[in-house]
Amino acid sequence: MSDTLTTPGATAAPTKPVNAPHKVLLASLIGTTIEFFDFYIYATAAVLVFPALFFPGSDPMNALLASFATFSIAFFARPFGAVVFGHFGDRVGRKATLVAALLTMGVSTVVIGLLPTYAQIGVAAPALLALCRFGQGFGLGGEWGGAVLLATENAPPGKRSWYGMFPQLGAPVGLFLSSSFFWVLLHFISEDALLTWGWRLPFLSSLLLIGLGLWVRLSISETPEFAKAVEKDERAAVPVAEIFKGHKRSLFLGTFVALVTFVLFYICSAWLLSYNVQVAQIAFLDALLIQIYGSVIFAAAIVVAGMVADKTGRYAFLIVVTALIAAFSFLLSPMLGGGLAGIYGFVTVGMFLMGLTYGVIGAALAAPFPTHVRYTGSSLTFNFAGIFGASLAPYAATYLQSTYGLSHVGYYMLGAAAITMACILAMGRNKV
């Protein structure tokens, strides 16, 4: 495993940190927390309210599938965001680009909270919802890579995985906040009120979070490694062109190294929420409580991954975790068929494994790319993985469960783990 992310040929002489460590880690964490909060309130609403408000007239299962189809749009938008924001991130700088990505994601989320429903404007409502969902994905496509680089390019030697863990914590924290928001809402308002106006509040609250995120992001300086690239005039004219010209293998393998990470997460979150409500007949509040519990397990495992992976090496760490996910896939059907205790057991194991793989995937995907194209390369890799691993995961798992049974959802996860394992081995120790 290579723990350095410097441009090939560059010296590894230590430099004085430009940004205080606590400021860097807070800026990387707060931004991804806000972005994932925005992303997950949509995922929750896609299960709880959007089928009724934007896709009425269908039977409940078809309405849910239509809602999940709009959910998937963001994943196809993310590579476009990765290219656009990656270009400016590698040309102009990490800091300014991260601010722009945060604004794009946040504005799209706030607008969703203002949309009229199908009952008010007909088919234009789901069309506008899809457009805003595209905007969410476009913004997040530029956010994740920059946040990871903000952390890892400020990391001292031997601490890449630990620093790279902090932006990854934004995912469970965002999931916790989004699920908690809906859970609190349902304690104070009825389900009818939620469908009438309450669902808008989490989306509109993003406006406050945007202000907090901008304040933190604007207080930091550019990363030392990007500053060196500017000083040496090493910036690529068109970063995406250089990626496809000289780094196609890293892009392809990295995409599928992250495949099972996405499949596992969206089976354990968005799909499981819909399964608990629609199939297991668990009340909204209890289903959200399961998701809140899972986010805590998820966060704890990310911290464990950050501590362990710097000692064992990311390559060996990912091999072991991927093998464990493959074994876990055989437990999906018996656990979820075991009542409430089985569901909690499934969430405990699944989200812990998710945290282990997700905690190191940021540093692993950034490692193969040199500084001058790293924003674009790592962002594209992560977001292509989102298309293949996450965009259709809730839809596919819902279809497989309803048509063939729970065991086939497990086979779906197993297939993703097998592909990921093959690509980790093909990429090799020095590229992860």
Buried (B, 14 or more C-beta within 10 A) or exposed (E): BBBEBBBEEBEEEEEEBBBEBEBBBBBBBBBBBBBBBBBBBBBBBBBBBBBBBBBEEEEEBEBBBBBBBBBBBBBBBBBBBBBBBBBBBBBBBBBBBBBBBBBBBBBBBBBBBEBEBBEEEEEEBBEBBBBBBBBBBBBBBBBBBBBBBBBBBBBEEEBBBBBBBBBBBBBBBBBBBBBBBBBBBBEEBEBEEBBBEBBBBBBBBBEEBBEEBBEBBEEBBBBBBBBBBBEEEBBBEBBBEBBBEBBEEBBBBBBBBBBBBBBBBBBBBBBBBBBBBBBBEBEBBBBBBBBBBBBBBBBBBBBBBBEBBBEBBBBBBBBEBBEBBBEBBBBBBBBBBBEEEBBBBBBBBBBBBBBBBBBBBBBBBBBBBBBBBBBBBBBBBBBBBBBBBBBBBBBBBBBBBBEEEBBBBBBBBBBBBBBBBBBBBEBEBEBB
